[in-house]
Amino acid sequence: MAQTDPIADMLTRIRNAYVARHEQVMVPASRLKFEIAKILRAEGYVQKCEMRDDGKQGLLVVTLKYTEGRTPAIVGVRRVSRPGRRVYVGARRVPRVMGGLGTAVLSTPMGPLTGSQARSRGVGGEVLFYVW
């Protein structure tokens, strides 16, 4: 039986769009994906994100961000917690990515947060992915 992983699908679409040097990428929308995209925008990995109505589920349109010379803002993404193996951390064990140069994104009782936000608020949760 096949399981789907919508967050991994979103991250893969963004990664592939960066490799192909696209300006935008469209992802089937959900509230969690929109919150994740807002975190990526706040951390400077994407330029903007918006929801569009398509008469069905809706679309999340993510505008990608490039530096001088068309270098992607995202160098790497690693999915940590998957449907087959969930990874949870307490507030004291929130990971630091690449010595603080990257960002860990967690799903917490307060909603999706970055690792530094979770540490400062004293909450743990499920480690969704790392981005750098």
Sequence and secondary structure as in RCSB ss.txt:
>XXXX:A:sequence
MAQTDPIADMLTRIRNAYVARHEQVMVPASRLKFEIAKILRAEGYVQKCEMRDDGKQGLLVVTLKYTEGRTPAIV
GVRRVSRPGRRVYVGARRVPRVMGGLGTAVLSTPMGPLTGSQARSRGVGGEVLFYVW
>XXXX:A:secstr
     HHHHHHHHHHHHHHTT SEEEEE  HHHHHHHHHHHHTTSEEEEEEE  SSS EEEEEE B GGG BS  
 EEE SBTTB  EE GGG   SGGGTSEEEEEETTEEEEHHHHHHHT  EEEEEEE 
